Amino acid sequence: MFLIALGSNTPGAAGGSEETLDSALDAIERKGMRISARSRWWRTPAYPPGSGPDFVNGAIRVEATLTPGEVMARLHAIEESLGRTRRRRWEPRTCDLDLLAAGDAVLPDREEAGRWMRLDPGLQAEVAPGMLILPHPRMHERAFVLGPLAEVAPDWRHPLTGLSVREMRDALPPAAFAGMTPL
């Protein structure tokens, strides 16, 4: 079981953000990953604040007989096919597909994943890991991830914190959800 966050805040060849993400869902299925649950689309403020237009975000749970690396490679190929470029961190984008979790896997190991989870907020915009880190090191902090994810996997437990998606979502301050609206 894989958990994936989807986002878009600029139009692409497939159309606006919702159409782009719908195209991403179709491509995910065509790439051998069966979507077993899907959230609503949500309009969310760009992160970090002021970095671009509002996003359309969502989350899915997929089933596949692939490794996390194979899933990530397929997600990157889908992003590219939908017009994603990677010039700078947290830039506006046509399609962003983030692998959040692969069951209870911790990659590359507990120490490294924990180090990225504790990364100083000032460094988060400057550095990116050169390897796949699972669970996603920032997922527990982001309302735009946890809101939609609670619709598809509320009881999934983070293997490092022990908290469920629902518990992580409910631990965020109400201000974290300001501007989030389901579409």
N, C-alpha and C positions, 0 to 999 in steps of 0.2 A: 504494500500500500504506500502510495506516494501522495504527499500534500503539496499543492502548487498554488502560488498566488499569481494573479494576472493583473496587469495594469496598462493603461494607455492614456496619454494626454495630448497627443498631436495626431492629426489625421494622416492616413497613409493611402496606399493604392487600393486597399479594401474599403475605404470610406472613413467615416468618423471613428471615434474610439470604440463605441459599442460594436460597430460592424467589424472593426479590426479584431476585437477580442472574440467575437463569434467565429471569425475565420480561424483564429488561433485554436479554438475548441475543435473545429472540424479537422484541422491539421494534426492536433494531438491524437485524435482517434485514428486518422490515416497512418500515423507513425507507430501504431501498435500499442497504444495506451488506451484502455477502456475507462471512460469517465463514469464513476459509480455514484458521484454526488456533485452537485453544482450549486453555488450560492447565487443569490441575486447579484446584479450589477449594483455598485454603490458609487455615487459621486463623492469624491473626497478631495480635500485641499492638497495641493502639491507638497511633497516633503523633499528637502526642508522648506519651511514656509518662505514664500516669495520666489521659489526656484522655477516657477512656470505656471501654466494654466492648471486648473483642477484636473484630477485624474478620474477615470472610470476604473474601479477595482473590483475584483471578485476572487473567488477561491474554488478549487476543485479537489476532489479526491479521485485518484486513478489507480487502477490495477494493471500491473504489467509484469512480465517475467524478464525484466531488464535489471541491470545494475544501476545504482545511482549515477555513476558516470555516464552510462548510456542514455539515461533519461535526460541528464543535463545537456549532453551533446545534441539530442533531438530538440530540446527546448531552444537552445541557441540557434539551431538551423531554422526553426520556425520563426523566431524573432527576426532573423536576417531576411527570410523570405517575405516578411511583412514590412520591411523597411527599417528595421532597427539598426542604428549606428552606435558606436561606443567611442565618443570623443572625450567626454569628461564624466566624472562621477555625478550622479543625481541630475543629469540633464533631462529636459523634456524628451519623451520617446513615444514612438508609434506603438511599440509592443514590448512589454517587460514580463517575462515569465520566470518566476523565482521558485526553484525547488526548495521548499521549506523543510521537508522531512521525508525520510524513507523508513517507515515503520518506526522502530526504536533504535535505528542505527545512529552511531556517533562517529563522525568522520572529521579528520583523519584518525583522531583519538580524543579521549576525554580532556586531556591537558590542553591540546591545541584548540579544540572547539571552545573550551572554557576561556582560554586567553582571548579569543576573538569576541566572545560574549562580554568580556569585561573591558574591552578596548575603550580608552578615553574618548568621550564624545568629540573632543576637538580633533582627534586623529581620524575619526570615521569618514570624514569627507576627503581625506588625503590619501588613505591607504586602502587597498583592496587585497584580499587574500589571493595568492597565486594557485590555490587549490580549492577543491570543493569542501566546504565546511557544512556539516549537518549535525544537528538541526541548524537552520539559518540563524546566525548569531544575533540578529536584531529583531526577530519575529516577536519576542515576548514584550517588546517596547512599543509596538506600532499598532494603533487602533485600526488603521486602514488594512492591516493584515488580519488581525484577530477578530474584527467584526464579521467580515465575510467567512473566515475560517470557522467560526463558531456555528455557522449554518451547515457546514459539511462534516465537521469532525469535532464536535464540542467536547467529547470525552477523551480524545487523544491526549496522552500525557507526554510532556517534554521529558526526555530521558535524563537530562541533567538537573532540571529543577524539580521534577516530580509533579509539577502543576499541570492540570488539564487546560485545554484551550479556553474553556469557559472560565476557569479560575484566573488565568492570565488576563483575559479580557476584563473581567470584573475587578481586577486589581488596579487597572489603569484609572487615572483621575477622569471625572466627567469631561473636563476640558479637552482631553485627548480626542474626544468624539465630536467636538465642535465642527460644524460644517459637513459632517457625513450624513448623506441622505440616500436611502435605497431608491433605485430607479424602477 
